[in-house]
Amino acid sequence: MRLAGRTSRIATSPTMKVSATVDRLRREGVEIIDFGAGEPDFAALESAKAAARDAIDRDFSKYTPVAGIAELRRAICERYRLDYGVDYQESEVILSAGGKQALFNTALALFEAGDEVITHSPYWPTLTEQIKLAEATPVIVQTRAEDGFAIRAETILGAVTPRTRGILLNSPCNPTGALISERDMTAIAQEAARRGIWIVIDLCYEHLIYDSSTPHNLPGVLRRCCPEQAVICGSASKAYAMTGWRCGWTIAPPGVVAAEIALQSHATSNINSIAQKGAIAALTGSQAPVVAMLDEY
Ligand SMILES: Cc1ncc(COP(=O)(O)O)c(C=O)c1O
């Protein structure tokens, strides 16, 4: 069987393999605790469920704009304004099927053959595979347990070469939980601005921070230091226990968002219309359940 070369350059998500194995063992009656996928042990927010039920009852079940309905794009802008004091416009937001598709769209929109993209290890395996799917080369900077897995500007910037096209950071980091400090983020962002390198931040775990004394306003730093080159990928999955709803987003300069809309328009179109209504309720309603989940964790 002859398959396209790109299929042999990537490995199936090991996380998904763990999930499939757990599923099989459970069906065989084995009692097992799954440490594979980052799956919140909670039901989705009641407000999201009610809004989704209402959406079904009102037949809100047609195609929507590829980037998502305006009300949801605005809800994301408002959430980030409240959380970080940064103003984004609707034209800077696209909704995708989870943070995973947001990151994938971003890799396809920004990177290509010959490019190097720096990221840090240990990492969530999808990040490097997506870089490879974009035909670029991941360059891995190791973080260390004895250093708290800190993501340091000097080691990230030490890996920059003339081929570096992007720096992909995940903070809070899955699997280490490490946070990049605003100081390190500033140093990286300033250098990226000087060299014309894209900064992509995976903020999918942004609401699961235990150490509230560490300032983590990364959107604020990016807005200040490299607004033209910053891409944020976020998600309702972990914060609102909505993993199966598949609702993530990219916040980026309008040109990047336009490119991602074009890509997504030929792949999956809009995310599920019902989930969009649920996500609006989660994003605009009380954030108390998020704090309650964090306390429980
Ligand atoms: C670091 C990281 N980023 C992004 C995601 C994407 O999650 P989702 O596609 O459910 O938003 C995950 C999922 O586990 C993750 O661990």
The ligand as an ORCA input file, in Angstrom:
! r2SCAN-3c Opt
* xyz 0 1
  C      -0.906     21.196     25.868
  C      -2.198     20.985     25.178
  N      -2.591     21.857     24.253
  C      -3.747     21.710     23.593
  C      -4.571     20.656     23.853
  C      -5.812     20.561     23.035
  O      -6.979     20.294     23.702
  P      -8.365     20.500     22.958
  O      -8.157     20.193     21.516
  O      -9.306     19.587     23.625
  O      -8.715     21.950     23.155
  C      -4.196     19.692     24.801
  C      -5.050     18.520     25.067
  O      -4.774     17.693     25.882
  C      -2.990     19.867     25.483
  O      -2.579     19.007     26.412
*
